[in-house]
């Protein structure tokens, strides 16, 4: 015959197994969360690449105009409005 202690232990075992397979933090729940984390990491990498690309484009726009202006000044003598061009002969 089963003693009350045996029944309590069996019930406890069933509750623990139920938590393992169906409860919060269960194996399927952990697998789903891992997949969600993996997907989020991939989205973060894609967003970081887009941010880097935009940052490089912004840098090129800021510095690119300065480089073009500097080259135009040195090679073709560009002068902006309201500027005075002074050339020193050596």
Order of alpha helices (4+ residues) and beta strands (2+ residues): alpha-alpha
